């Protein structure tokens, strides 16, 4: 990636900031486009000290055309990730995760049709599927508006690849954790909540009996996958990106308590109604397509990844109070 | 349906007008909501002479709340069907086929959460699939923005069914033909174009070699399916609705020439670029789920259906000039 001009949309966010750090380290020039929607995960401090140009805009805004016009690669990570927020304001989620991407892709066609795009989708598009582990030919059955909208955003990238020759790839990321995640929100998945409470010594609450399986992916593995997905073989393809090993929520909580090395109570509580309605039970991913096509495999086991993550936040305690 | 209060969105359109005619015949009271978007298929003449109340509005408009507040059943058929139009203005297609439905479903939650909804989706959501015939567990792979947006609209109905208890069903309709279709547009599928040209004695042009299979469904079969889908067993379910018999485009053209009973040349021509990019080759549907659950099966073979359709347009020649 040395010398390549990259744009990272959602670049102030969790995964975005991690790819920005990696790209700068590899010698790319980087521009960030981020709308800094208050409830989303973006924070300018995530890229503090890095030599990057940034533009506060939604990706569908006309001003973005100038930013992307000379890019070699776009990592298109802008989006809303909250399942519960998508149910509270479905129109906004559809606008952010689908319609804005349509505007963005039209802009790409107009000003930079030769650019390489890697889009971040999510395992959330699968919802409650007929068989596990889910692979790319498993029919999606999203259970919340976020899953519907993200699926549309991902499929738009595929339509533009196949009908308009825009070199796009979309990655369905499983539950991601690691440095630079917003910890103070309860709306961005269970992992940042568990991590925050472990760091603060507060009781970790598990909804239900804790037997639900999840595959959790360290953000460094995700960054590797995003880079691997710039290969020619990935154009016009969708890939699952998950950990080879799944764990129950109870196991994940226990590993976290071990990682923080202090007493943290774990309690099993009833489901809040707004979560229960959109829960999917256990979920595991078959990521063999990306392994076969691009050679990517998850490399960071959850025990190691959680310890590294805890160490990062202990060195950067502002994440525990930043909103 | 006698005495039941029905709302038909898109009720001035092709399928909408046909269900309106049937409902009036069955003794329902009917209100129509239709935006009369100029390029779409709606025409007030389609329901001329019927005792129906109508509202010219997009389904997401706040004024629609009053219209649906006391409905027993909503047939939610509003939408854009043109594949090529969806590629020319993708944002509009997403707004009409997905975001408006989100606004609409939020309104339903607020003013009439006990209503029964049957939504019209399309076989277009499948796009280019891995195996044929497509059944409901075949992963969708839409090839145009219309397929993406209609899939999102359909999935929104399922999310509202499962998360909010709104009694919705969505039907993936195959290629529909019959009375009250707008014949003068080239953007609403191949069937109205073929039918118009046959009626006018103009050359029927087939893109490619004519071997592509389609299952064509008479609109009376579709109306039967829409009514069958109001059964309790259909709540929260998606169903394929296709003809048991598929035919090649060449066969369909030949059957049409027979139906009009005059000389109509059939020519095989090259693909226009904007169609070729989003063509899916052959497509056939497995509709066994709706047969098993609801007892619906297609009942009108294409030769009979085309003859009846031609007779209708010969008696109502204004369809050949109406825009």
Interface residues (C-beta under 8 A of the other chain):
Chain A: X87 X90 X91 X94 X95 X98 X99 X102 X103 X105 X106 X130 X136 X137 X138 X139 X140 X141 X142 X143 X144 X145 X147 X148 X149 X151 X152 X155 X156 X158 X159 X162 X163 X164 X277 X278
Chain B: X87 X90 X91 X94 X95 X98 X99 X102 X103 X105 X106 X130 X136 X137 X138 X139 X140 X141 X142 X143 X144 X145 X147 X148 X149 X151 X152 X155 X156 X158 X159 X162 X163 X164 X277 X278
